[in-house]
Amino acid sequence: MMTLSLLPVFVPLLTALAYLVSGWSRVRAWLSTISAAAVLAAAVALAVHIARSGPSTALGGALRVDALSAFMLIVIGAVALLATAATPSFFDGEIAAGRATARTAARHSLLVQLFLAAMATAVLAADLGVLWVAIEATTIITAFLVGQRRTRGAVEAAWKYVVICSTGIALALLGTLLLNYAAHGTGLGLAALAANAHSLDPGVARIAIALLVLGFGTKAGLAPLHAWLPDAHSQAPAPVSALMSGVLLSVALYAILRVKVISDVALGAGFARGMLVVMALASLAVAASLLLGQRDYKRMLAYSSIEHLALVALGAAFGTPLALAAALLHVLGHGLTKSVLFLGAGRLLQVTGTSRIDEVRGLAGRDPLLAGYLGLGMLALIGFPPFSLFASEFGLARAGFAAGLGWVTAIALVLVLVIAAALVGHTSRMLLGDPPEAPAPHGLLATLAPTRLSTAPTLALGGGLLACAVLGVAAGPLTTLLNLAAHVATGTP
């Protein structure tokens, strides 16, 4: 069991070492995909073990695996598998267009593997301090990935990302230190903090929890410190955008779930609930207002991520097992769907040379396969059945009314409808209509004759949408894990 727990961390680290030593080639490009598949396989095996035998620890208690961390590992592995499977084709296009080299691809692959190792460490950490360190590590690593293209916009986005997220992480560090003080020096073990939360100094704990929720909420892209997200996600390479939007935001929210278990015992359910409701509704309002007039389709997808993480935060605020199960299903569904859309948007950017919505018309006539993936992905994103986001949003709405927060749920639903209308309007204009008579001579159109997706990206995009649709019909074996994870997140046995 100990070896299995270490695999999600050490396999990406070893793969990063391989890229550092041997560089990148068309063959070695698939090492990242193999690594992601190994993480996913280890996560599934851990989930099966947890369902049968309960939580376990490794490395002398430094790592702890329960149903919630096992579920998050599955999300990390699944999203990483999609992103890394599409990476070789992405760099083929970038290198052919002269925007990247083999050295760029090697550096990218090395950083992505370190990124995966840091996220796996975050969800496996048994100590709040280690969890903080791992999330801070993701900031440092992804800053280089956001600025990978070294254009003025990319470098500006990377700096903005570092400054704002470092501010949030600094708040979380202060909260961690205060929580340690409130615990009278008994340590920062998550299980111990949850078990002894009733003995925390309530005054200090209130400040600590507020700082932790606000700090980790910054990394999750929640208002008020959300401004880094649209720039970073729109400037990062497509596979990186898929990983950041599809799973990094959720890992930060995972940290909030761990903190909320402690808060509910120490301060009562109302304190963290109030903060999360305010942050979630503010995030939905920001996403709705800025999506209505959005002109860039990558930024459009980034603002949509703010919306969906706000819905997950609402599920955490509702706090019931039903709400948390729906929120966690939403995390997985959003990760799969947003990965497909960012990967598709990356291909669209390569083909057209523009990220402006008004400069893309008639895509269905020019590239039916890519248009089909983008169209189906958008239907999944707005919660259209049979995709899993429909089931999770329906579950969140039920849980909200059942928890006595009908007014919050109603406001959220109205904002979600506004966002859905904006997304459909923008996407339909891109996919439908007559293609332009003379496409601009930039992007891959100027260097490559074929514009069709190659086999690996096609399988990645199609597989992501298929998995999301299957989860919307029946979660299958994941149902048990979801229920166990929901109980962990609510602090109930």
N, C-alpha and C positions, 0 to 999 in steps of 0.2 A: 504493500500500500504506500509506503514511503517513497519508493521509486516512482510509482504512478503519479504521486503528488508533485514530484519534482520535474516531471517531463514537460509540463506547459511552460516552465521557466527555462530549463536548461537546453531543450531542443532549439528554441530560437537563438539562445546565446551561442550555441555551437554552430548554428547556421550563419550567424553574423561573423563568427571567427573565420568560417570557410570563405565568405566573401572578402573579408579583410586580407586573407592570405592569397587567394587565387583569383580575385577579381570577378568580372561578369562576362559571360558568353551566352550564346543562344541556348546551350545545354544547361549551364549552371544557373540560368535564370529560373529554372523550375525547382531549384532547391527551396526557394521561398514557399512555393506551393506545397511541396512535400512537408516542410516544417509546419505550415498551417494545418494540413491534414492530420499530422501527428498530434498537434494541440487539440484538435477537435476529437480525435479518437480517444485521447487520454481523458478529455472532459467527459465524454460519454461513459467511459469505463468508470470514472470516479462517481458519476451520477448513479450508475447502477449499484455500485458499492454502498454509497450513502443511503440509497433507498432501502437496501437490505440490512445494513449494519449500523447506520447512524453516522454522526460526524467523527472525524479522525484528525490526528495531528501528525506533523512531520518536522524534522530538523529540531528536535528537542522542544517542540511546541511553538516554534517560530512561524510555522505554516499551519493553518487549520482549514479543513475542508468540510463545509456543511452543504445543505441543499442549495442555499442561496449562492454561495461561491461556485458550486458546481454548475449551476444554471448559467451564471455569468461567464464561466469558462466556455460553455457551449456557444454562447453568443460571440465571444471573442474568436473562437475557432471557426465558426461558420462565416462570419463577415470577413475574416482574414483569408479564408479559402477562396471566396469570391474575388476579393481584391487582388490577391497574388496570382490567381489563375489568369486574370486579365492583364497583368503587368508586362509579361514578355511582348505581347502584341502592342501594348501602349508604347513601349520603348522602341519597338521596331519603327513605329510611325514617327516618334520624336527624333530618332537618329537619322531616319531617311530625310526628314525635313530640316536637319541641321540644328535642331534645338537642344540636342543632348548628345552625349558620347557614351562609350562603354564605361568610362570612368564614372560618369554621372549615374549610370544605371547601377554600377557596383556600390557606389556610396548610398544611393537610394535603398537598395536591397538590404545593405548592412543596417541602416537606420531603422527600416521597417521591422527587421527582426529584433532589434533592441526595443523598439516600441511595443512589440507583442510581449516580450519578456517582462517589460515594466508593467503592462496592464495585467498580465497573469499574476505577477507578484502582488499587485494592489488587491485583487480579489481573493488571493490566498492568504494575505497577511493576517496573523492572529493578533496583531498589536496596532493600535491606532497610529502610533508614531511611524511604524514601518509603512502603513497604508499611506500616510502623508508623504513620506519620502518617495514612494513608488509613483504617486500621482504627480509630484514635482518633477520626477525623472521624465515622465511623459511630456511635460511642458518643454523641457530642454531639448529632448530628442525631436519632437515634432516641429519645433521652431526652425530647425535646419531643413526639414522636409517642406514646410510652408514656403520658405524662401529659396527653394531648390532652383527655380528658373532664373533667379538673380536679376529679374527685371525690377524696375522701380516700384511697380505695384506689389510684386511679391515680397521685396525686402521691407517695404512699408507695412504690409500685412503681418510679416513675421515679427517686426518690432512691436507693433500694436498688440499682437497676440502675447508676446513675452511680457510687456508692461502690464497689461490688464490682468492676465492670468497670474502673474507673479504677485500682483496686489491681492488678488483673491486667495492665493495659496498662503501668502503672508498672514492674512486674517485667519485662515484655518490653522496655521502654526500657532498663532497666539491663542486661539481657542483650545488647541491641543494642550498647550502648557497650562492654561487655566483649568482645564478639566483634570489634568494630573494633580494640580494644587487642590482642587475641590475633592479629589479622591484621597487626600491626605497622604500622597506619596505611595499608594498601594500599587501603582503601575498603570499602564495603558492597555493591558490585554482586553480585547473587545468582549470576550465572554465574562471576564471578571468585572469589567465596568457595568455590563448589563445586569449581572447578578447582584451587585452591590450598589446599584444606582440610587436606591432609596436612602442610602447613608451619605450621599453627596451633599456638600454645602449648597443649598438651593440658590443663594444669591450669586455665588461665583459660577455655579453650573448654568444659570440662566444666561449670563454673559458669554460663557464658553460655547454653549449650544448655538446661540445667535451668530457668533463669529464663525463657527464651523459650518453651519448651514449656508451662510452668506458666502463664505470662502469656497466651499466645494460647489455651491450653486453657480459661482462665476465660471468654474471649469466646465460645468454642465450646460452653460449657455443660457442661464436663466437671468431675467431682468432683476436688478438694474445694471449689472456688470456684464452685459451680453454683447457689447459693441464689437468685440474682437471677432466674433464668430462669422458674420457674413464675409468679412475681408479674408480671413484665414482660409475658409472653406472654398471660396471662389478662386483664390490664387494658388492653392496647393495643387499638385498633380492629381489627376482623377483617382488613382488608386489610394492616395493619401486622403483625399476628401472622403472617399468611401469609408476608410477606417476611422477617421476622426468623427464624422457624422454618425456612422453606423454603430460604433461601439465606444469610442473614447468618451463621448458625452454621457453614455450610460454608465460607464465605470465611475465617473465622478458622482453620478446620482446614486450609485451603489453605496458610495461612502456616506451620503446623506441618509440612506436607509439604515445603515449601521448606527449612525449617530442618533437617529430618531428613536431607535429601540431604547437607548440609554435615556433620552429626553423624556419619553413617555412615562418611564418609571420614576425618574427624579423630579419632574416638574408637572406631570399630568399630560394627557394627550393634547390639550388645547394649545400649548405653547408652540410646539413645532408645527402643529396643524395650521395655526394662524399665519405663521411665517410662510409656509409652503403655499397656502391659498393665495396670499397676496402676491408672491413671486410668480406663481403659475398664471394667475389672471393678468398680471402686468405683462408677462411674456406673450400670452395669447394676443393681448391688445397690440403690442408692438409688432408682432408678426402679421396680424391682420392689416394694420394701417400701412405698413411698408410693402406688403405684397401687392396691394391694390395697384400701385403705380410702378411696380418693379419693371426694369428694362433689361436685366441681365439674368439669364436662366440659371447660371450657377449660384448666384446670390439668391435667386428665387428658391432653390433647393435648400440653401443654408437657412433662410428664414423659416422654411417649413420644418427644419430640424428644431428650431426654437419652439415652434408649436407643439411638436410631438413630445419633446422632453418636458414641456409644461403639462401635458396630459399625464405623463408618468408621475410628475410631481404631485398632481392632483390626486392620483391614485394613492400615493404615499400619504397625502394629507387626510384622505378619507379613512385610511388606517385599518380597514376590515380585511379579513383573509380574502374575500371576494375581490375587493379593490386591488389588493397587492398582487393576486394571481392575474387579474386583468392587466395591471400595469407591467408585470414582468413579461406576459405574452406580447404586450405592446412593444416592449424593448426589443424582443427578438424579431417581431414582424417589421418594425421600423428599421432595424439594422439590415435585414435582408433587402427590403424595398429600396431604402435610400442608397444602399450600395449599388444596386442595379441602376438606379437613376443617375448617380454620379459617374459611374463607369460609362453609361450611355452618353451622358453629357460630355465626358472627356473625348469620346470618339466623335461626337458631333462637332466639338471644337476643332479637332484635328481635320475633319472633312471640310468644314466651312471657313475656318480661320476666324470666327467671330463668336463671342458669347452674348451678343445682343439679341434680344427676343425679336425685335422688329426687322432684323436682317436675315432671319431664318424663316422661309416660307415653303410650303409644298414639300416637306420632307417625306411624306408618305409616297409621293410620286417619284422621288429621287432615290430613296433608300427605304423600301417598305419594311425590311427586317428591323433596322434600327428604329424606325418610326413606330413599329409595332411594340418593341420592347419599351420605348419611352411612353407610349400611350397606355399600355397595360400597367406599367410601373406607376404612372400617375393615378390611374384608377385605384390601384392598390393603396397608394399613399393617402387618398382622400377617403378611404374606408369603404370602398365599393365591394360588395360580396362577390365571390366567396373568399376574398383575401382575409388574412388573419386580423388586419387592423380594423375591419368591420366588427369582428367578434370581440376584440379587446375594447374598442370604444363603446360598444353596446354594454359590455360588462362594467366599464367605468361609469357609464351613465346610471345603470342600475344601482351600483354600489353607492354613488353619490346621493341619489334620492333616498336609498335605504338608510344612509348614515345621518339623515336629517339635514343635509346640505343641498337641498333642492335648488335654492337660489344660486349657489355657486355653480352647480351643474348646468342650470339653464343659461347663465351668462356664458359659460364655457362653450356650450353647444351652439349658441348664436355666433360666437367668434369663430368656431370651427367651420360653420357653414359659410361665413364670409371668406375665410381662407380658402375653402374648397372651391368657391366660385371664382376667386382670383386665379388659383392654380389651373383650373379647367380653361378659363378664358385665355390665359397666356399660352398654355400648351396647345390648345386647339388651333390657335393662329399659327403656331410653328409647324404643326403637322399637316394641316389642311391647306387648301387653296392651290393656286397655280405656282409651280416652281418659277424662280426668276429666269428670265430669258438668257442672261449671260452671267453666270456665277463669277464672283470676284476671284482674281488669279492669286489667291493666297491660301495658306493651309495646305493640306495634303493634295487638294485638287491640282495644285501647281506642280506637284512632284510625283504623285502616284496615280496611275490610271484607275485601278479598282478601288471602290469605296466600300466594298462589302466587309462585314465583320468576319474575322477568321474563326476557326473552329473553337478555340479555347474561350475567347470572350463570349461567343454565342452560347456555349454550354454554361458559362458562369451566369450570364444574364438570364437565360432560360431557366437554369436550375434554381436561381434565387427566387424568381417569380413563382415557379412551380412549388417550391417549399412553402412559400408564403400562402399560396392557395390551399395546399394540403392542410396546413396548420389552421386555416380558417374553417375548414370542414370538420376536422377532428384532430386534436392535439396528440392522440394516441398515447404512447409511453411517456410523453412529456407531461401528461396530466398529473401523474403522481408526483413528479419532480416539482412542477409548478405549485401544487398544493403544499408540499413540504417547504419549498422556498418561501411561499407566502406566509406560512406560520413562523418561519425564522424571522422574516422582516417585520412581523407584527409583535414579535416577542412572546408568542403563545406556544405552549408545548404541543 
